[in-house]
Amino acid sequence: MRMRLKMNFKAHRVRQQGFTLLELLIASIIFALMAVMAYGGLANVLDNSKASKQALLRLKQLQQTVSILNRDFSQLVPRPIRDEYGNPQPAFNAGNNIDTLVEFTRGGLNSPPLLLRSSLVRVAYRFEEEKLIRLTWPQLDRSQNMEARQSVLINDIENVSLRFLDRNNEWQQEWPSLNTTAPTTATGAPGVASSEQPIAIEIILQLKDWGDIRRLYSIQ
């Protein structure tokens, strides 16, 4: 009798060590809630990480664009050119061409010692489909089959505006300005294109995400 009671007591104790159906349901619900919260937190972390990467890439793109602008506009050279039709073009030309914002000659191009190549290069900028595009030509005086090399500097731009300070300290929207007179030959015919440059240039990039980026260059 005592042995039977002892066995019943052990069986009852074993049954008490398990979980009831209600406890399992509660545990499952708690686990599901914790999983949802953890997934939401992970999703936020991933979204923040993606946004940070995009911001860093955007900052890098902007820094590279500004660096290229600085190099180009700080090394202007008063050297006119001839276009693919043989017509003279001024050393600095802006606001007179529907295809480009500005076009000019700059120096500072690195050339290997054994390679006979000019250190001057012709550069232009174009604003097209919300992108700022840089163009360069392999030679200053172009042939008819010569094509420009194009590279996109930065995208998501609403507008690009430029203005130019002349010798009278007046801002002009195009260059050569009306105050610049083109040289003529002894017979009165048009001569070589103007080599006069503005004394300062202001560039404003209107970015969709970061607003206006303003750069002011003094031309020596």
Secondary structure, DSSP 8 states (H G I E B T S, - for coil): -HHHHHHHHHHHHHHHTS--HHHHHHHHHHHHHHHHHHHHHHHHHHHHHHHHHHHHHHHHHHHHHHHHHHHHHTSB----EE-TTS-EE-SEEESS-SS-SEEEEE------TTS---S-EEEEEEEETTEEEEEEESSSS--TT---EEEEEE--EEEEEEEEE-TTS-EESSBS-TT----B-TTS-B-S------SEEEEEEEETTTEEEEEEEE--
